[in-house]
Amino acid sequence: GILTLQDLKDYEVKWRKPLHGSYRGYDIITMPPPSSGGAHILEILNIIENADMAKLGFASSKSIHLLTEAMRQAQADRSSFMGDPDFIDLPLDTLLSKEYAREVYRSIKTNRATPSDRIIPGLGKIKQNNNPNLHEGSNTTHFSVVDKWGNAVSVTYTLNRRYGSGAAVSGYGFLLNDQMENFSIKVGYPNRHGMIEGTNNAIAPNKRPLSTMSPTMILKDGKLYVVLGSPGSGKIISVVA
């Protein structure tokens, strides 16, 4: 497996300060990140605190509508802003503020649901602190390495689509690609990547399909100058060029 004894030895228990909020005179102490639960419970309560829930009625259509809209906003904020606080700065001061909750409440229409594409994380006022280095994309992978002796490698690796063919080799744990898609399925028509293929790339037994993979090295006066390559499907050639 991929879990080793060293992984267990390296694990550390961390004591984190609980989150604190309030609702109609009640103090609420709850779970802090990396769980997002406590933060968004407080956010939801802050939002609905702006309404007279008793007047709306327990389990009435109006109270359910308000709760639903508050929960939808909290989920949008969760997906955009929350994560492990050891890796990113979390905008909890804003998300858990009463003023932010009032703004969300004022944005909720009492007579209709907000279209999903109009539920804006942070109401568009909080900068997303996304770390691109922590995001693993679905692209082809490329890496270039040069060691202290000047040995260089330029490697492009791809399964084509996500998880390739979806079939793993039993006992070895690696996935098989679905590069058959890179053949000309229909001459003169673009494939999934937007590339138009010709008759030379027609499917045939024992034949390998065209690819855009472009691991490249550049030498100057016989010495290594640049090692490069790129992911990007049909855009690889343009990027490397």
N, C-alpha and C positions, 0 to 999 in steps of 0.2 A: 504493500500500500504506500500512500504518500505521507502518512502520518508516522513520524519517527519518535524514538525515545527522546531525542534531543528537543523535539518540539514540545514535549511534555515538560522537560526540564526547564525550557526557556519561558514557559508560561508564568505570568505574574498576576496575582490578584491585586486589583486597584481599588482603593477607597475613594469614592467620588462624592462630592457634596450634593445632597438631594436638592431637587428644585423646590422652590417655595412659591405659592401663589395664594390667591384668595377668591372667594365667591360668596357674595352677599353676607359678609361678616364672618365666614368660615375660613380658617387657615387650612391650606392644602399643602401637604408635603408629599412629594412623589418622586418617581424614578428619573434620574438624569440620563443624558446621553452617555454611551452610544445607543441606549434604547430611546426611541423617539416617542414612546407612549406617553410618558409623563408630561413632556413639553406640549404635546398636542391636546391632551386632556385639558391642561390649563388654558391653552389657546381657545379651544371650543367653549369652555365655560366663560372665559372673558367675553367672547362674542355674544353668547346668549344672555349674559348678564345685563346687556343693554335693553332687553325686552322684559315686559311683565309676563313671565312665563305662567304665573298663576291665572292671569286674565286670559291668556291664550288658551288655557285648558290642557289638562293632562291627556296626552295621546291624541290631541285634536289635530286636524289637518294643518292648522297654522303653526302649532308648536313642532310638529314633525317636519314641516317644510323648513322652518328656521334651523332646527338641529341638523337637518340634512345639508343645508347650504353651508353651515358652519363647519361641518365635518369635511365637506368637499374642499373648502379652502384650506383646512388643516392638512389634508392629504396632498394637495398641490404644494404647500409649503414644505411638507416632509420630503417629497421626492426631489425638490430643488435644493434644499438648504441643509438637510440633516446628514450626519455621518459621525464617524469616530472623532471626538474632540482632540485626540492626540495627533490627528492628521490634518484637520481643517478647523478654521475659526467659525463657530456657529453664531448666527445673529439672534441669539436668544433674547437679548435685551429688547430688541424690536419686536420679535414674534410674540413675546409674552407681555408686552406692554398693554395697558388699558387703552391707550390712544390708538394703537394699531387695531385693537379689537373693535373700537368704535368706528374706525374707517371701514373695516370689513362689514360691520353691521349695516352701515349706511349704504353700502354697495349692494346689499341683498334686496331683491324685489319681492314684495310680499305676495304678489299674484302670479308669479311664474318662476320656474327654475332658470338658473343662469346657464346659458349654453357652455358646454365644457371648454370650448376654445376661448371663452372669455373669463375663465377663472385664472387669473394671473398670479403666479407665486409672488408673495410679498407685495401684492398690488403694484408690482413693477417698481417699487421704491427700494428694494433691497438688492444689492449687487450679489450675483451668484458667485460663490467662492469655489468654483469648480477647479480642480487640479487636473489638467490634462495628462500629467504623468501617472495619475492613478487610474486613468480610464483605459481599459483594454478594448480596443475597437474590434470590429468584425473583419478588418482588412487582412489581406496578405501581409505576411511579416517579412521585414528585411532587416538584417544587421550587418555592419561592417566593423571589422576588428583589425587593428595593427598592433603588433607587440613591439617590445623594446629593441628587438633584433631586426625589425623591418619586415617580418613575415606578415602578410596581409591576406584576409579572406573577405569576400563579399558574397553574402548568402541571401537569396530570396526563397521563401518557403510559402506554399499556399495549399489550401484544401479546396479552393474555389469558393463555394458557398459556405455559410456557417455550418460547421461540423461536417463539411464535405458531403459524402454519400450518407452519412449517419451510421455507417457500419464500422465497428471497431474490430481489430484483429484479436481474436481470442487468445488470452494468455500474454499478450504484449502491450495492450492498452493504447495503441495508436489508431487513429482514424484513417479511413481510406478516402481519397478525394473523389470529386465528381467532375473531373476535367473533360469528360465526354461532352459536356455542354459547350466546350470551346471549339468543337468542330462546327462546320457549316451545316446547320440544321435545315436552313432554307436559303439557297444562294441569293444574294442581293438584298437580304433583309437583315436588320440589326438583331444581334443577340441580346441577352439580358443586360449586357454591359454597354449596349449602344454601339457595338462595333459590327460593321458589315463585312461578312466573309465571302470569299469566292470559291470557285470549284476546286482550287488547289488544296483547300482545307476540308474537302469532303470526307465523310467517315469511311474508313476502310480497315480491314483486318490488320493488326500489328502496326498500325499507324499511330503516331503521336500528334495531338492537336496543337495548333498554334497557341502561343502564349505571349504575353507582353512583359514577362519578367525580364529585368534588365540589370543584373548585378554587373558592375563596371569598375574598372581600375584605370587610372590615368597616370602615365609615366612622363617624366620630363628629363631629357638627357640620360635615359636609361634608368632613372631612379623613380621610385614611387612618389607620386605627387598628391593624388586624391583617390580615395576608395569610396564608392557611393552606390546607391540603389534606392528603391522606394517601393512601398505598397501602393495600392490605388487602382487595381484592375486596369481598365482601358486608359486611365490617365497616367500610368507608369511611364510610358515612353516620353510623353510631353514633359513630365516632371523631371526626369533624369536628363533629358536633352536641355 
